Amino acid sequence: MKSLLPYMEHQKFDDALDKVVATDPRFDRAAYLFLRDALDYTLKPRKKAPGQPGHVSGAQLLEGLRQHALKTFGPMVPTVFEYWGIRGTEDFGAIVFNLVEVGILGKTETDSIEDFKGAYSFHDAFVAPFLPRRISAPARKIIIDSPAEELN
């Protein structure tokens, strides 16, 4: 029976996801799958460290989501998230709590959807890392009437 367990867990997730997407169609199914992958990414270092709790806070999950999104999609993160219906960190909170409602994810008494509101701007998290950096040295002024200088 061990070999059927991953399939059964996957089927349970798929069935629950069907129910969630039918109830709340704001977000593409792929957004839920990405959140699950990002949660695994966030938990991975904790599994290696003994004594680390298996539960992550909203802030920890959002940081894991940010890192995983940058590694997975690079500068296309805003485009992908927009396509999925995700426009801010609070949307990830809605996705998490949709999964809590169907029993796929758990929460503690201190967990709140408010933990996901305004945690970071998508521009700062997903656009700014790919913008060209400003040159700190001032540009040399070139005088047109002067002879060309030899580069060293």
Buried (B, 14 or more C-beta within 10 A) or exposed (E): EEEEEEEEEEEEBEEBBEBBBEEEEBBBBEBBBBBBBBBEBBBEEBEEEEEEEEBBEBEBBBBBBBBBBBEBBEEEBBEBBEEBBBEBBBBBBBBBBBBBBBEBBEBEEEBEBEBBEEBBEBEEBBEEEEEEEEEEEEEEEEEEEEEEEEEE
